[in-house]
Amino acid sequence: MDQELSNPATGRLSVQTVERLHRLLGGDVRVEGMILRFIADKYGAVTLLHLPPNVAKEILKRPADFIQAAKNHCEPELKF
């Protein structure tokens, strides 16, 4: 696991990583709801803390792509 992204004691993402993800992905309540639904459906994660470190790493690289994927997953009938 990437030591920078995860806490070696718990195997989960570090608090700092979750805070970075939240700053990048948060803001709009509707979008945040879509993101939570998307990560639950796709990764079985109930919160950002429970995301696999490799997924978090990719989100940090391209947050807009992740938001787009969440929107497409939750509302495929809309063209975002």
N, C-alpha and C positions, 0 to 999 in steps of 0.2 A: 504494500500500500504506500501511497505517496505520503511521507511524513508531514509535509507541509499542509496537506489537505485534511488529514485524518488524525484522530487521537489514538496513539498506539495502545492505550489502556482499554479503550472501549471498542475500537475498530470502526467507530462511526466518524463522521465528519467532525472537524474541530469547530468550536463555537465561532472562531474567527472566519472560517470558510462559510459557515451558514450565514453569518452577518453580511459577508460580501455578496453571497448569492441573493440574499433578501434585498440589499440595496440595488442590485442590478435588475431584479425581477419584480420587485414590489412597486407599490405606488397606487395602482388602480385596483379597487376592490374586486371588480369583475374579472380582471385578468389574473389577479392572485388566486381567485377561486378556480379559474381554468387551470392554472399551473398545479394547484393542489390535486385537482381531479386527474390531470394528466399523469403526474408522478405516481399517484395511487394506482391508476389503471396500467401504466406501462412498467413501473418498477416495484410496485407493491410498497411504496414509501408513503407513510402517513404524514410526514413533514419533510422539509428540506434536510433536516438532520439525518434522516434515514436513507438519503440517496447514496448509491454506491459512489465511492471516490472517483472512479473513472468517468462517471456521468457528470459529477460536479466539475471536474477538470474541463470537460468539453463545454459545459454551460458557461464557465468563466471565460473561455476563449471566444465564444460566439453567443452571447445572451439573446440577441435579437432572433437568431435562428431557433433557439429553444422556445421563445415566446410564440413565434410563428407556428411551430409544431404543436404547441399546446392549444392555440386557437383553432388550428385546423382539426385537431383531434376532437375538441369539444363542440365545435360548430362547423362541421364539414360543409354544410349547405351554404355558408357564407364565404365570399371570396375576400379574404383579408389581404 
